[in-house]
Amino acid sequence: MSQLIVSSAPHIHGNDSVRRNMLNVIIALCPAYVVSVLAFGWSVLITTAISVAACVLFEYVFTRFVFKQKSTIGDLSAILTGLLLAFNLPSNLPWWQVLIGAFVAIVVAKLSFGGLGQNIFNPALVGRVFLLIAFPVQMTTWPRPLGFDTSYVQAVSGATPLSLMKDALKKHNAEILDQLPSLWDMTIGFIGGSFGEVSALLLLVGGIYLICTKTITWHIPVSILATVFCVSGLMYVGGMQGAAAPWYHLVSGGLMLGAIFMATDYVTSPMTAVGQIIYGVGIGLIVMVIRTWGAYPEGVSFAILIMNACTPLLNTYLHPKRFAE
């Protein structure tokens, strides 16, 4: 005779699921993705297709035939990883390098730790940073936006706003900042960079959607953006030679993508609100340190991965009290 075992209170029921959350993130990325296609042409679709297909294939093959486990591609996490990886790549990256990035993201950063829920680093960012270190020239050669010309050929590459800002700081020459695109162009898109750098406004719209659907909370994105704004503002107001205005920092590079879609990953971010705020402030500070004094003009990926490593510590010392304690 079977027994019904009932655990102690509290009892919580909801319709939340991994698949639903992943789908919400994918939906939130769609507006910015459309602008990326308009900005860089058909190569965006090709690079994305390769990245997503490779991530799904690697997860299926290694889960079923190497780790001898049930396939997990139905939870959409592999598709989202492929999409986020593509958002962090230049649209003219060679196809075989996209495959390598997908392999590192899925097999090395995710499955080798035990799969979804057990990885300590964001898989898409691990893939991106690996490619950046292994192929620095290809990963920092950015195609210029094509406007609404959707032809595939993109032969001309140009400087990104972040590289101009970095050059101005390095040379202590604020006149270099005059070459920056207008704030409106940087907010809407059509500037050099990866997929995720072209439309800060629509990425922000996607973030609002995620907060409204309770897929994420405001703590991490707001703490990251506020920290970057305050630190860059202090540099700007303090008269640091070549320092760009804080609003330029907010809409340039991968800050919006990282703050809203990468740093908020459930597995690699803290569980408590206080922990998430500390985590976000840490990311913002590291971003500004790298953007100001580091070798790379951008530091979002490195900042998030560094704070990913701090997440277990934040969860240990900032965990909530046990029920009825």
N, C-alpha and C positions, 0 to 999 in steps of 0.2 A: 504494500500500500504506500503510495507516494505521500510525502508530507509537504505541507506548505510552510516554508520558512520565511518569516518576516523579520527584517532587521530593525534595529532601534531607529527612532526618529532622529533627524528630520527626513521626510520623504519628499523628493523633488522630481517632478516630471516635466518634460518639455519636448518640443519637436525639433530641437537643435541637433545637428549632425555634422560630421566632417565634410561630407559631400555638399551640404547646403552652404556651409561657410566658404568652402573653396569656390563654389559657384558664384556666391556674392562677390568675392574678390575679383573673379574673372569678369563679371558684369561691370564692376566699378572701373576696371582697366579699359573697357571698350571705347569710351569717348576719346581718351588720350591716344589710344591705338589708331583710331581713324585719322586723327591729325597727323600721326607719324607716317601713315601711308601717303597722305596728301603732301607731306613735307619731303619725304625721301623716295617715293615711288614704289614700284613693284618689288624692289629688293627687300623691303620690310616684310612683305608677305612670304617671300621665299625663305628668308632667314628665320622667321617665326615658325614656318612649317617644318623646317629642318630641326629646329630646337625642340619643338613640342613632340614631333614624331620620334626623335631620338630618345628623349626622356621617357616617353611611354614605352618604347621598345626595350630600352635598357632595364626599366623597372620590371616589366613582364618577364623578360628572359632570365634575369638574375634572381628574381623572387621565386619563379617556378622551377628553374633547372639548376641553379647554383645553391640557393638557400633552401630549396625544397619546401616552400611555403605556398599558401594560397595567394593567388594574384590580388594585388591591391590597386590596380589601375582604375577600378570603378569609383574610388573615392575622389577622383579628379586632382589629387595632389601632384601627380606627375605632370599633368597638363599645366597646372598652375606654375610649377617649377620651370617648365620649358618656356612658358610665356614670360615669366619674370626674368629668366636668363636672357631671353631675346631683348627685353626692354633695357638690359644693361650692356648691349653690344652695339657697335656701329653697324649700320645696315650693309656695308660693303665688306664685312668680314668674310674670309674664305669659308666655304661650306664645311671643309674638313676640320677647321678650328672650332666651328660651332659644335660639331660632333664630339670633339674632345671635351669642350666645356660641359656638354650634357652628360657625358660619361662621368666626369669628376663630380658633378652636382648630384647625380642619382646614386651612382655606385659607391663613390668614395665618401661623400659628405652625408648621405642619407642611409643607404642600405647597410653599409659597413658598421654603422652604429646600432642597427637593429630595425631600421625602417622608421616610418612616420611616428612621431611621438617620443623617439629616443635619440634623435640627432641633436647634438649640442650646438651646431652651427647652422646658419641658414644655408641650405643647399645651393640655391641660385647664386648667392654671393660668393660661396666657395668656388663655384665654377667660374664666375666672373674674375675673381682675384687670381686664380690659377692662370687663366688666359692672359691677364694683364702682366703677370710676371714672366710667363713663358713666351708671349708674343707681344712685347711692349709697343713695337712699331705699328703693327696692324691694329692693335687695340686703342691706339691714340691717334690714328689717322681718320679724321672725321669727314664724311661727305657733307658738302654744302647742301642746304635745303633747296628743293626744286620748285617751291611754291606749289602750284596745282598741276605741274607737269608730272605725269605719272609714268614717264619712261623709265626703263630699268637701268640704263647706263648712267653711272655717276662717276665721272673721271676726276672731278676737281674736288680737292679737300681744302678745308680752311680752318682757321683758329676758332676755338670755342670761346665764349665769354669768360669762362674760368681761366683759360690759358692767358687771356689778356689781363685779367685781374692779377694773376700770379706774376706776370711779367712786370706789371706796374709796381707791385710790392718789391720785387727783386731789384728793380732798377731805381726804386724810390722816385718814380716819375708818374705823377697823377695825370699827365697829358695823354698817356696811353689809354686811359679809361675813356677818352673821347671816342675811341674806336668801337666801344661797346654798342651793340644794337640798342634800340630804344627799349625802355622798360616794358612797353606794351608788346613789342615783338617777342621779348624774352618770356613774357607771361603767357601769351597765346601760343607761341611756337615759331616754327620756321627759322630756327637757328641751328648752327652746327652742333653735333653731339650724338649721343645714342638715342634709341627710341624714347627712353624715359626722361629725356632732357628737353623735349620740344614743347610741352604744353603743361606748365605748372598750374594754370587755372583749371584745366580739366582733370588733372590729377587731384587737385583740391576738391573738385566736385565729386570725384569718386570717393575721396575720403569722407566727405559729408554723408554720402550714401551708406558707407560702411558703418559709420557711427549711428545713423538713423535706424539701420537694420540690426543694430547691436552686434554686428560682426566683430567690431573692435571698440575700444573705449578711447576717449580723447586724451588720456594721460600721456601716452608715449609721443604721438605726433605733436601735440601742443608743447610739451616740454622740450623736444628737440628744436622745433622752429623758434620758440621763445628764446632758448639759449643762444642759438646762432644769431638771432636778431640782436640780442643784448650785447653779446661779445663783439660782434662786428660793428655795432653802433658805438660802443665805447672806443674802438679803434678809430672809427671815422670821426667822431666828435673830438677825440683826443688829439687829432692832428697827425696821426700816423701817416707818413709819406706813402702815397700810392694806395691807401686803403679805400676800398669801394664802399658806397653807401649800403647800409644793412638790407634794404629792400632788394638790391641786386643779388645779394647772397641767397636770399630766400627763393628767388625764381631761377637761379642758375644751377647748372649741374644736376646731379641726381638727388638733391636734397628732398624734394617733395616725394619722389618715388620711394626713397629710402625711409623717410619718416612715416609715411602713410602705409606703404605696402610691404616693406622689408623688415623694418624694426619691430613691427607689430605681430610678427609670426608667433603663434600661440606657444609653440614648443620651445623657442629660443629666447623668449622674453619673460620677465618676472610675472608672478601671479598676483601680487598685491598692488594696490594703487600707489602706495608710497614707493615700493620697489620699482614700479614702472616710471615714476617721475624721476627717481635717481638715475635709473637706466637711461632715460631720455636726455637728462642733463649731461650725463657722461658722454653720450654720443655727440651731442652738440658741441661740447668742449673739445673733444678729439677732432671733430670735423674742422673746427676753426684753427686748431694747432697745425693740422696738416695743410690746410689751405694757406696758412700764413707762412709757416716755416718748413713744411715738408717738401720732399722731392717731387711729389705729384701735385697737380693743381687741385685735384679732388680728393676727399678723404672719407666720403660717406660709407663706402663698402668696408674699408679698414676699421672705421669707428664702430660700425654695427657688429662686426665679427669680434672685435676686442671686448665689447660689452656683452656679447653672447657668452663669452667665457666667464664673465662676472655674474651671469644670471643665477647659477647654482648658489653662489655666495649670498646674493640678495634674497633668494628664496629661503635660505637657511636662517638668516638673521632677521628677516622681516615677514615671517610667515604669520598668518592670522591665528588667534587663539582657538583652541579646540572647542567644539560645541559644549556649552554649559560650564566652561572652565572659569 
